[in-house]
Amino acid sequence: FIRVIGRTRSTIFCSPAKKEVQAIDVKEWVNAQIENNTLLSFDLGGTPYAEHIGTWDKTVEEGDGGYTVTYKKDGVILTTDIEIDEQANAVEWVHHFKNEAQADSPVIANILALDATVAMEAPKFTGANGSNDHESDFEPFTQDLTEKPECLLEQIAGFSSQYYLPYFDISNGELGVMGAIGWTGDWQLKVTHREGQVNMKAGMMATSIALYAGEQ
């Protein structure tokens, strides 16, 4: 169920654990994220995402198999290319930042390519160990998010699959979400469960950039 992907990209499959159980409709989920500006997050000039994203000009274009969402503010352009596979009930996306101003952009920091929520009661998180030259390499592990509501995975050695594999599954035995993080270096994934809502945050370990004029 995992596609081979490149660049800084996130992939989500909304799939039932049993065929007779209805899956989360991925297109409806994507539309909700676009409408609520909740697919990603980043700080701008020291201002948290929720406080600045409402001031950007936003356009949404629907094409064959997906959307292009564009945000513009003071010469900085954020473009999100979203591809939806309705047959597989899957979506993948990648974000691009570009500075069309004549001066450097404000600092763009804490970029999370995925910062979104799914509704799920009694979820369990399943991941897999990476390659650590240990007998437990590639073994799966599971955390009950009802008992321990926060799960944090981090890569800190410069290799995308050393400590953990960049794939995950969140399920309650009736429905679930499978995801993949397409990044060849250090990444982080934080999953938090509160009151039937599972928030997923994923991206590079640390980002703090300013774009030169014309840079993308």
C-alpha contacts under 8 A as a table, 3 or more apart, distances in Angstrom:
res1	aa1	res2	aa2	distance
1	F	13	F	7.70
2	I	179	G	7.69
2	I	180	A	6.85
3	R	11	T	7.95
5	I	9	R	7.16
5	I	182	G	5.68
6	G	9	R	6.69
6	G	182	G	5.58
6	G	183	W	6.87
7	R	94	V	7.55
7	R	182	G	6.12
7	R	183	W	5.96
7	R	184	T	7.87
8	T	94	V	6.16
8	T	95	H	7.50
8	T	113	A	7.52
8	T	181	I	7.56
8	T	182	G	5.34
8	T	183	W	5.03
8	T	203	G	7.94
9	R	92	E	6.94
9	R	93	W	5.64
9	R	94	V	4.63
9	R	95	H	7.49
9	R	113	A	7.06
9	R	181	I	6.17
9	R	182	G	4.75
9	R	183	W	6.86
10	S	92	E	5.57
10	S	93	W	5.70
10	S	94	V	6.77
10	S	113	A	6.73
10	S	114	L	6.69
10	S	179	G	7.24
10	S	180	A	5.89
10	S	181	I	4.95
10	S	182	G	5.96
11	T	90	A	7.37
11	T	91	V	5.78
11	T	92	E	4.14
11	T	93	W	6.66
11	T	179	G	5.32
11	T	180	A	5.09
11	T	181	I	6.64
11	T	182	G	7.85
12	I	90	A	5.75
12	I	91	V	5.40
12	I	92	E	6.24
12	I	177	V	6.73
12	I	178	M	5.74
12	I	179	G	4.39
12	I	180	A	6.70
13	F	26	V	7.52
13	F	88	A	7.57
13	F	89	N	6.01
13	F	90	A	4.28
13	F	91	V	6.45
13	F	177	V	5.63
13	F	178	M	5.00
13	F	179	G	6.15
14	C	23	A	6.29
14	C	24	I	5.54
14	C	25	D	7.03
14	C	26	V	6.08
14	C	89	N	6.00
14	C	90	A	6.34
14	C	175	L	7.85
14	C	176	G	6.09
14	C	177	V	4.59
14	C	178	M	6.47
15	S	23	A	5.14
15	S	24	I	6.75
15	S	89	N	6.99
15	S	175	L	6.18
15	S	176	G	5.52
15	S	177	V	5.96
15	S	178	M	7.35
16	P	19	K	6.30
16	P	21	V	5.85
16	P	22	Q	6.30
16	P	23	A	4.82
16	P	24	I	7.73
16	P	174	E	5.96
16	P	175	L	4.04
16	P	176	G	5.66
17	A	21	V	7.38
17	A	171	S	7.34
17	A	173	G	5.69
17	A	174	E	5.28
17	A	175	L	5.23
17	A	176	G	6.46
18	K	21	V	5.56
18	K	173	G	7.66
18	K	174	E	6.31
18	K	175	L	7.50
19	K	22	Q	7.58
21	V	174	E	6.23
21	V	175	L	6.99
22	Q	175	L	7.40
23	A	175	L	6.04
23	A	176	G	7.69
24	I	29	W	7.47
24	I	175	L	7.47
25	D	28	E	5.49
25	D	29	W	6.29
25	D	89	N	6.85
26	V	29	W	4.95
26	V	30	V	6.11
26	V	84	I	7.87
26	V	86	E	7.32
26	V	89	N	5.57
26	V	90	A	6.24
26	V	91	V	6.93
27	K	30	V	5.05
27	K	31	N	6.12
27	K	84	I	7.12
27	K	86	E	7.30
27	K	89	N	7.88
28	E	31	N	5.12
28	E	32	A	6.27
29	W	32	A	5.21
29	W	33	Q	6.40
30	V	33	Q	5.09
30	V	34	I	6.23
30	V	39	L	7.99
30	V	91	V	7.98
31	N	34	I	5.14
31	N	35	E	6.09
32	A	35	E	5.13
32	A	36	N	6.08
33	Q	36	N	5.24
33	Q	37	N	5.67
33	Q	38	T	4.78
33	Q	39	L	5.21
33	Q	116	A	7.23
34	I	37	N	5.10
34	I	38	T	6.61
34	I	39	L	6.74
34	I	69	V	7.74
35	E	38	T	7.89
37	N	40	L	7.46
37	N	53	I	7.57
38	T	41	S	7.27
38	T	115	D	6.42
38	T	116	A	5.56
39	L	113	A	7.50
39	L	114	L	5.75
39	L	115	D	5.39
39	L	116	A	5.17
40	L	111	I	7.72
40	L	112	L	5.60
40	L	113	A	5.06
40	L	114	L	4.71
40	L	115	D	4.50
40	L	116	A	6.78
41	S	49	Y	5.57
41	S	50	A	7.94
41	S	110	N	7.72
41	S	111	I	5.99
41	S	112	L	5.29
41	S	113	A	6.97
41	S	114	L	7.33
41	S	115	D	5.98
42	F	48	P	6.82
42	F	49	Y	5.21
42	F	108	I	6.72
42	F	109	A	5.81
42	F	110	N	5.21
42	F	111	I	4.36
42	F	112	L	6.20
43	D	46	G	5.82
43	D	47	T	5.34
43	D	48	P	4.55
43	D	49	Y	5.06
43	D	107	V	7.91
43	D	108	I	5.73
43	D	109	A	5.05
43	D	110	N	6.01
43	D	111	I	7.12
44	L	47	T	5.16
44	L	48	P	6.68
44	L	49	Y	7.05
44	L	52	H	7.34
44	L	106	P	6.36
44	L	107	V	5.83
44	L	108	I	4.85
44	L	109	A	6.55
45	G	106	P	4.91
45	G	107	V	4.83
45	G	108	I	6.39
45	G	109	A	7.98
46	G	107	V	7.24
46	G	109	A	7.79
47	T	51	E	6.53
47	T	52	H	6.53
48	P	51	E	5.56
48	P	52	H	6.67
49	Y	52	H	5.45
49	Y	53	I	5.75
50	A	53	I	5.89
50	A	54	G	7.48
51	E	54	G	7.07
52	H	55	T	5.64
52	H	56	W	7.43
53	I	56	W	5.64
55	T	73	K	7.49
56	W	71	Y	5.77
56	W	72	K	5.38
56	W	73	K	5.07
57	D	70	T	8.00
57	D	71	Y	5.43
57	D	72	K	5.04
57	D	73	K	6.47
58	K	69	V	7.25
58	K	70	T	5.63
58	K	71	Y	4.55
58	K	72	K	6.58
59	T	69	V	5.87
59	T	70	T	5.26
59	T	71	Y	6.67
60	V	67	Y	6.79
60	V	68	T	5.88
60	V	69	V	4.58
60	V	70	T	6.45
61	E	67	Y	5.53
61	E	68	T	5.15
61	E	69	V	6.42
62	E	66	G	5.98
62	E	67	Y	4.43
62	E	68	T	6.49
63	G	66	G	5.50
63	G	67	Y	5.79
63	G	68	T	7.72
65	G	83	E	5.76
65	G	84	I	5.37
65	G	85	D	6.80
66	G	81	D	7.73
66	G	82	I	5.31
66	G	83	E	4.47
66	G	84	I	5.19
67	Y	81	D	6.22
67	Y	82	I	5.13
67	Y	83	E	6.78
68	T	79	T	6.88
68	T	80	T	5.70
68	T	81	D	4.78
68	T	82	I	6.17
69	V	79	T	5.71
69	V	80	T	5.11
69	V	81	D	6.68
69	V	82	I	7.98
70	T	77	I	6.95
70	T	78	L	5.68
70	T	79	T	4.51
70	T	80	T	6.45
71	Y	77	I	5.68
71	Y	78	L	5.03
71	Y	79	T	6.46
72	K	75	G	6.62
72	K	76	V	5.70
72	K	77	I	4.59
72	K	78	L	6.45
73	K	76	V	5.29
73	K	77	I	6.66
74	D	101	A	7.02
75	G	99	N	5.73
75	G	100	E	4.82
75	G	101	A	4.46
75	G	105	S	7.98
76	V	97	F	7.13
76	V	98	K	5.73
76	V	99	N	4.47
76	V	100	E	6.05
76	V	101	A	6.87
76	V	105	S	6.86
77	I	97	F	5.73
77	I	98	K	5.09
77	I	99	N	6.23
77	I	100	E	7.42
78	L	95	H	6.96
78	L	96	H	5.68
78	L	97	F	4.66
78	L	98	K	6.53
79	T	95	H	5.71
79	T	96	H	5.15
79	T	97	F	6.55
80	T	93	W	6.70
80	T	94	V	5.74
80	T	95	H	4.45
80	T	96	H	6.40
81	D	93	W	5.47
81	D	94	V	5.58
81	D	95	H	6.55
82	I	91	V	7.02
82	I	92	E	5.91
82	I	93	W	4.36
82	I	94	V	6.89
83	E	91	V	5.66
83	E	92	E	5.42
83	E	93	W	6.15
84	I	89	N	7.59
84	I	90	A	5.91
84	I	91	V	4.42
84	I	92	E	6.67
85	D	88	A	5.52
85	D	89	N	5.77
85	D	90	A	5.12
85	D	91	V	6.08
86	E	89	N	4.56
86	E	90	A	6.36
87	Q	90	A	7.80
94	V	113	A	7.44
95	H	113	A	7.00
96	H	216	Q	7.19
97	F	216	Q	5.64
98	K	211	L	7.24
98	K	214	G	6.91
98	K	215	E	5.81
98	K	216	Q	4.14
99	N	104	D	7.61
99	N	105	S	6.45
99	N	211	L	6.01
99	N	212	Y	6.77
99	N	213	A	5.60
99	N	214	G	5.23
99	N	215	E	5.61
99	N	216	Q	6.41
100	E	213	A	5.98
100	E	214	G	5.10
100	E	215	E	7.62
101	A	104	D	7.29
101	A	105	S	7.44
101	A	213	A	5.56
101	A	214	G	7.01
102	Q	213	A	5.15
102	Q	214	G	7.66
103	A	212	Y	6.62
103	A	213	A	5.23
104	D	210	A	6.39
104	D	211	L	5.59
104	D	212	Y	4.55
104	D	213	A	5.50
105	S	210	A	5.34
105	S	211	L	5.23
105	S	212	Y	6.58
105	S	213	A	7.43
106	P	210	A	5.86
106	P	211	L	7.79
107	V	208	S	6.35
107	V	209	I	5.39
107	V	210	A	4.63
107	V	211	L	7.89
108	I	111	I	7.32
108	I	207	T	7.58
108	I	208	S	5.64
108	I	209	I	5.24
108	I	210	A	6.06
109	A	206	A	7.84
109	A	207	T	5.11
109	A	208	S	4.11
109	A	209	I	6.28
110	N	206	A	6.30
110	N	207	T	5.25
110	N	208	S	6.60
111	I	203	G	6.54
111	I	204	M	7.29
111	I	206	A	7.87
111	I	207	T	6.10
112	L	115	D	6.14
112	L	201	K	6.40
112	L	202	A	5.43
112	L	203	G	4.44
112	L	204	M	7.09
113	A	201	K	7.78
113	A	202	A	6.06
113	A	203	G	5.18
114	L	200	M	6.73
114	L	201	K	5.24
114	L	202	A	4.98
114	L	203	G	6.60
115	D	199	N	7.06
115	D	200	M	5.55
115	D	201	K	4.39
115	D	202	A	6.62
116	A	199	N	5.65
116	A	200	M	5.50
116	A	201	K	6.79
117	T	197	Q	6.44
117	T	198	V	5.33
117	T	199	N	4.22
117	T	200	M	6.08
118	V	197	Q	5.87
118	V	198	V	5.31
118	V	199	N	6.63
119	A	196	G	5.76
119	A	197	Q	4.61
119	A	198	V	6.15
120	M	123	P	6.19
120	M	171	S	7.94
120	M	172	N	7.23
120	M	176	G	7.95
120	M	196	G	5.14
120	M	197	Q	5.81
120	M	198	V	6.50
121	E	172	N	6.82
121	E	195	E	7.81
121	E	196	G	4.67
121	E	197	Q	7.39
122	A	144	D	7.83
122	A	145	L	7.04
122	A	146	T	5.68
122	A	172	N	5.66
122	A	196	G	7.27
123	P	144	D	6.59
123	P	145	L	5.68
123	P	146	T	6.64
123	P	170	I	6.31
123	P	171	S	5.25
123	P	172	N	4.45
123	P	193	H	7.80
123	P	198	V	7.98
124	K	142	T	6.68
124	K	143	Q	5.64
124	K	144	D	4.46
124	K	145	L	5.33
124	K	146	T	7.58
124	K	170	I	5.57
124	K	171	S	5.41
124	K	172	N	5.93
125	F	142	T	5.46
125	F	143	Q	5.12
125	F	144	D	6.38
125	F	145	L	6.67
125	F	151	C	7.85
125	F	168	F	7.32
125	F	169	D	5.88
125	F	170	I	4.55
125	F	171	S	6.70
126	T	140	P	6.77
126	T	141	F	5.61
126	T	142	T	4.32
126	T	143	Q	6.49
126	T	168	F	5.90
126	T	169	D	5.08
126	T	170	I	6.25
127	G	140	P	5.56
127	G	141	F	5.50
127	G	142	T	6.50
127	G	164	Y	7.51
127	G	165	L	7.30
127	G	167	Y	6.59
127	G	168	F	4.89
127	G	169	D	6.53
128	A	138	F	5.56
128	A	139	E	5.42
128	A	140	P	3.98
128	A	141	F	5.77
128	A	164	Y	5.85
128	A	165	L	5.66
128	A	167	Y	7.58
128	A	168	F	7.65
129	N	136	S	7.15
129	N	137	D	5.56
129	N	138	F	4.54
129	N	139	E	5.41
129	N	140	P	6.23
129	N	141	F	7.51
129	N	162	Q	7.92
129	N	163	Y	5.99
129	N	164	Y	4.39
129	N	165	L	5.95
130	G	137	D	5.62
130	G	138	F	5.18
130	G	139	E	7.99
130	G	161	S	5.10
130	G	162	Q	4.67
130	G	163	Y	4.60
130	G	164	Y	4.02
130	G	165	L	4.92
131	S	134	H	7.38
131	S	137	D	5.19
131	S	138	F	6.57
131	S	161	S	6.47
131	S	162	Q	4.68
131	S	163	Y	6.32
131	S	164	Y	7.48
132	N	137	D	6.17
132	N	162	Q	5.88
132	N	163	Y	6.41
133	D	137	D	6.78
134	H	137	D	5.48
136	S	139	E	5.53
138	F	164	Y	7.94
138	F	165	L	7.55
143	Q	148	K	7.22
143	Q	151	C	7.59
144	D	147	E	5.58
144	D	148	K	6.07
144	D	149	P	7.45
145	L	148	K	4.84
145	L	149	P	4.19
145	L	150	E	6.53
145	L	151	C	7.71
145	L	192	T	7.48
145	L	193	H	6.07
146	T	149	P	5.52
146	T	193	H	7.12
148	K	151	C	7.72
149	P	191	V	7.98
149	P	192	T	5.54
149	P	193	H	4.95
149	P	194	R	7.01
150	E	190	K	7.18
150	E	191	V	5.72
150	E	192	T	4.48
150	E	193	H	6.54
151	C	190	K	5.69
151	C	191	V	5.17
151	C	192	T	6.51
152	L	188	Q	7.37
152	L	189	L	5.79
152	L	190	K	4.47
152	L	191	V	6.52
153	L	164	Y	7.27
153	L	188	Q	5.62
153	L	189	L	5.14
153	L	190	K	6.44
154	E	163	Y	7.62
154	E	164	Y	7.74
154	E	186	D	7.41
154	E	187	W	6.00
154	E	188	Q	4.44
154	E	189	L	6.55
154	E	205	M	7.41
155	Q	158	G	7.01
155	Q	159	F	7.08
155	Q	160	S	6.57
155	Q	161	S	7.74
155	Q	162	Q	7.15
155	Q	163	Y	6.13
155	Q	164	Y	7.19
155	Q	185	G	7.83
155	Q	186	D	4.77
155	Q	187	W	5.32
155	Q	188	Q	6.32
155	Q	205	M	7.49
156	I	159	F	7.67
156	I	186	D	5.51
156	I	187	W	7.59
156	I	205	M	7.70
157	A	162	Q	7.45
157	A	186	D	6.75
158	G	184	T	7.99
158	G	185	G	4.84
158	G	186	D	5.01
159	F	162	Q	5.69
159	F	184	T	6.54
159	F	185	G	5.06
159	F	186	D	6.15
160	S	164	Y	7.78
160	S	165	L	7.24
160	S	166	P	6.85
160	S	183	W	6.72
160	S	184	T	5.10
160	S	185	G	4.92
160	S	186	D	5.77
160	S	187	W	6.98
161	S	164	Y	5.40
161	S	165	L	4.71
161	S	166	P	6.39
162	Q	165	L	7.18
166	P	180	A	5.72
166	P	181	I	5.34
166	P	182	G	7.51
167	Y	178	M	7.44
167	Y	179	G	5.65
167	Y	180	A	4.42
167	Y	181	I	6.51
168	F	178	M	5.66
168	F	179	G	5.31
168	F	180	A	6.53
169	D	176	G	7.04
169	D	177	V	5.71
169	D	178	M	4.35
169	D	179	G	6.46
170	I	176	G	5.35
170	I	177	V	5.19
170	I	178	M	6.40
171	S	174	E	7.12
171	S	175	L	5.73
171	S	176	G	3.93
171	S	177	V	6.37
172	N	175	L	6.03
172	N	176	G	6.47
173	G	176	G	7.49
181	I	202	A	7.47
181	I	203	G	7.70
183	W	186	D	7.57
183	W	187	W	7.13
183	W	204	M	7.58
185	G	204	M	7.63
186	D	204	M	5.93
186	D	205	M	5.64
187	W	202	A	7.28
187	W	203	G	5.58
187	W	204	M	4.20
187	W	205	M	4.69
188	Q	201	K	7.94
188	Q	202	A	5.55
188	Q	203	G	5.71
188	Q	204	M	6.09
188	Q	205	M	5.42
189	L	200	M	7.21
189	L	201	K	5.63
189	L	202	A	4.41
189	L	203	G	6.92
190	K	200	M	5.96
190	K	201	K	5.12
190	K	202	A	6.48
191	V	198	V	6.81
191	V	199	N	5.63
191	V	200	M	4.68
191	V	201	K	6.39
192	T	198	V	5.60
192	T	199	N	5.20
192	T	200	M	6.74
193	H	196	G	6.73
193	H	197	Q	5.65
193	H	198	V	4.46
193	H	199	N	6.42
194	R	197	Q	5.36
194	R	198	V	6.59
204	M	207	T	6.80
211	L	214	G	7.78
211	L	215	E	5.60
211	L	216	Q	7.00
212	Y	215	E	5.20
